[in-house]
Amino acid sequence: IADQFRESCGERPSVERDNPDVRFHLYIHDNRATIGLEVSGGSLHKRGYRQIGHEAPIQETVAAGIIRMAEWEGLQPLVDPMCGSGTLLCEALMHYCRIPAGHLRSRFGLESLPDFDTAAWAQVRAEAQAGMRPLPEGLIRGSDISKETVSAARANLDRLPFGKGVALTTLDFRRIPDLAGTTIVSNPPHGIRLQQAEGMETFCR
């Protein structure tokens, strides 16, 4: 691509490597190359809410998959008793409130394309935002034994619309009084995920 510009225009364009205007993806398999033009401006698993993390956080799209596999649609409360920095809670919030995956993204790759339609894009975004719905009180809550990770979860949730409505407490999961009638999701901190020799038998003592 750079050589073609150089041959046609006498010089190659300057490209920002970390945040380019337009990305091309090249995939080669069995001597066959597939070239793709990315219009999102980076992977959509990077939601933008996780400003503060903790050790071994779960990937956002994996967390979103867990929420969907749990078949939770907001008919009963959802609880993460070992919430860490709150990724599962954030994805549950986005799922229930219908928050678009790119809601916090400042720009998309398609905005740099020559045929980009500003008015059409504004309408698409407005329709997506109009489809969001508020979070009922008490529907989503989380807790963790660590004050630091609860603070991280609070900071991350507060970046999302309706995130302040997610209740958080600092609490050992073994001291939670009652979880009857709730959907429980969690990503327990154990074993090689935290680069520790101990496994679940130590975690559950």
Buried (B, 14 or more C-beta within 10 A) or exposed (E): EEEEEEEEEEEEEEEEEEEBEBBEEEEEEEEEEEEEEBBBBBEBEBBBBBEBBBEBBBEBBEBBEBBEEBEBEBEEBBBBBBBBBBBBBBBBBBBBBEBBBBBBBEEBBBEBEEEEEEEEEEEEBEEBEEEBEEBEEEBBBBBBBBEEBBBBBBBBBEBBBBBEBBBBEEBEBEEBEEEEEBBBBBBEBBBEEEEEEEEEEEBEE
